[in-house]
């Protein structure tokens, strides 16, 4: 089975979920981030936890780094951090604090020379966050859409020592309506790096479809907070 990475999205140090990246749809989760880590790590299918500083993504710099440091100490599985990571100082800070991986989005997409330098200095530790509306890449916490296509980006970074690429279909995110298997699979075929799917994943059936399409891992948000999702995996 492909790897399962549950997501914890942070605003004001609380675990929340958004729908289609719209901050006005913010929904606070029942479990605190600490409780979510304890809940997720009881399942052997969880090989990593995905934590994003949502306000950091919008403000273009970390806003919850001190709190994230406390969360890093509570997990028994690797953690990757995203949101507002736009400097080597921030990359180094999170890695030294105990993060196993960091996710670079807007900065890496807009400054390919910087991305090449960072991935060379931290090979295998940096994931490129490729968030998109349709085939067009979104930037700055999904508040802007560029003219770059997801295909152009994937081809342009094939020779960089990335840990992988995380593709999020924003139109699917938070809706529990299923992932974009077709586009994610197309990226998996085009990329030399492992592709992680994000957005809309709700069930074992979705996981199976992604696996067949060549995807390496799946980030699961709302569904991962339910016992039913994990029971379905146990039954497989």
Secondary structure, DSSP 8 states (H G I E B T S, - for coil): --EEEEEEEEETTEEEEEETTEEEEEEE-SS-HHHHHHHHTTSTTEEEEEEEEHHHHHHTS-SSHHHHHHHHTT-SSEEEEESS--SHHHHHHHHHHT-SEEEE-HHHHH-HHHHHHHHHHTTTTEEEEEEEETTEEEETTTTEEEEEEHHHHHHHTTTS--SEEEEEETTTTTS-S---HHHHHHHHHH-SS-EEEESS--SHHHHHHHHHTT--EEEE-GGGGSHHHHHHHHH-
